[in-house]
Structure formats: C-alpha cells, structure tokens
Amino acid sequence: MSRTVESDQHVSAAVLAAYSYCETVTGQQARNFAYGIRLLPTDKRRAMSAVYAFSRRVDDIGDGALPPEVKAERLDETRALLTRVREGGVAEDDTDPVGVALAHAARRFPIPLGGLDELIDGVVMDLRGETYETWDDLKVYCRCVAGAIGRVSLGVFGTEPGARGAERAAEYADTLGLALQLTNILRDVREDAANDRTYLPADDLAKFGCSAGFDSPTPPPGSDFAGLVHFEVRRARALFVEGYRLLPMLDRRSGACVAAMAGIYRRLLDRIEREPEAVLRGRVSLPGREKAYVAVRGLSGLDARSVSRQHLRRRA
C-alpha cells in the first residue's frame, strides 16, 4: 500500500519543477505509456513520470549513436545517480531534475530502486551484443528491461489492503512486463535487425527457418515467418493472461493504468497476428483514438474482466 499522499503545499517549488520536467519528457516520448499514467492520481502520476524519465535516459543511451565506450561511461554515470538517490544524496536543488524527482518519489513510495539497476544491466547486455539461444535465455534480458520496471511500478501503485494473493503481486507485475517486452520485440524485428540486434531465441528462429534474419521487407526465403510470429504471439498472450492476475490486487485507478498500457500492447499483438509480415515493412502502431478507447476500457475494467474470463475458460 502506498504511503500517505503529500499535498502540493508541502512540496517545494524545486521538486514540482523537477516533476514537471519529467512529465514533459513522458508526454513527448512515452507514446503508449502516457495513456496509462493519465489515469493515475497526481502523486502517483508524478512518481511514474520520474520512473519513466530515468528509464528513458537509460534507453536513450543504449539506443543512441555514441561509441560503445562512451555509452558505457554514460551508463556508469546514470548508475551513480541511482546510487545517490538510494542513499539520499540528491538534494532538492540538485541540477538534475530527473534525480530530484526520482529521489522525492522514492521517499514517498516504497519503490524498489534495484529494478532500475536491472534496467541498466539489460542495456549493458545490449552493448555487449548479447544474443539468446532459448526463451529461458531471453527471459533474463526481458526481466531486466521490462519485468523490473513492472516491479518498480508496483512500488508506486501499491496493493489494496487485504488483497487476495498479494504476496505474488511482484511476480505478476514482472510477468506483465515480459508480455509487453515480447510484443515490443515482435513489433521491432526489422528495426532491431538494422541495428545488428537479434532478440528472438535462436532455437525459435531455426525451428521456423528464419535464422538468416530480417534485413529486408520480406521474410527469409523458404521460411515460415508467419508460423514464427504466431508462435511468439501465443507465448505473449499466455504471459498477458498470467500478468493480468495483478489487476484485482490494485486500487481502481492503478488497475486502470495497468490495464490501459497492457491493453494497447495486446491490440498491437492482435494486429501483428493478423498481418505478420507488416512488422517487416515498418513499425506497427495504434492510432491515438484507439489508444484513448483502450484507456477508457481500462478505467471501466472491461479489459481486465475479458482477460479473466479467457483465463477461466482455458482452465476449464
């Protein structure tokens, strides 16, 4: 459960300015993420913006055009900032607004900051050019860059007092992060290939004749690319179903936030499943009006109930 909400009159101008900066970063760059956190109350929305802004900084270092050794230095600097946040070493008048906002959020909510260390670890894996032989191997990476963020977010959301099964909330948050990351990987196979990155497990690529990679807008000759995509889509759907078990443990607005973000990715998955080769021609995305519709469904609880019914049917 989250700590007592602090009113704006008890938040310094410097901290409010730092949060405003993080919210601007989130609004400009978050795309899907921003639709979910709009549903949160002010204190949680600000805290999630601070988490996003820090995560965005880490991702931008990894995805940028700097030489690998410079990226490594920047990641070390970012980890040092995180250590200062953890140790209470970031003053409210610090010149880094992301550090100021994250430090304040960490004082207000029980955020497991180690999850942000894991995010940095995941980006270091990218710098090393890691590839993944099996799904179990890929899960390690996904847990670093996405599952950990699910657990960090849960620190902001909190669980409802007396929520049944709340001891497994962090596990479900982690699983939902895996579902979102696998969806990202499917959506970005062409873009990643252009950056010499391959995330899908080598075992799966070989099984469907796709070991040659995805450096063109058409599938590798003789491959069953649609079969590969449908195989990974089924895996992601199973992760979504498991991860959605988190929702009844959250308060209404936190649950709506999670349902909105997850719902957008589930609809991306639907589009990818219907037209697998579209991911080789460009980035598959949803129009803004559909994202807004998903957010409304999240607030109403419709998506959560729909997925819960799917889960019950599968168990029957």
Disulfide bonds with the S-S distance in Angstrom:
none
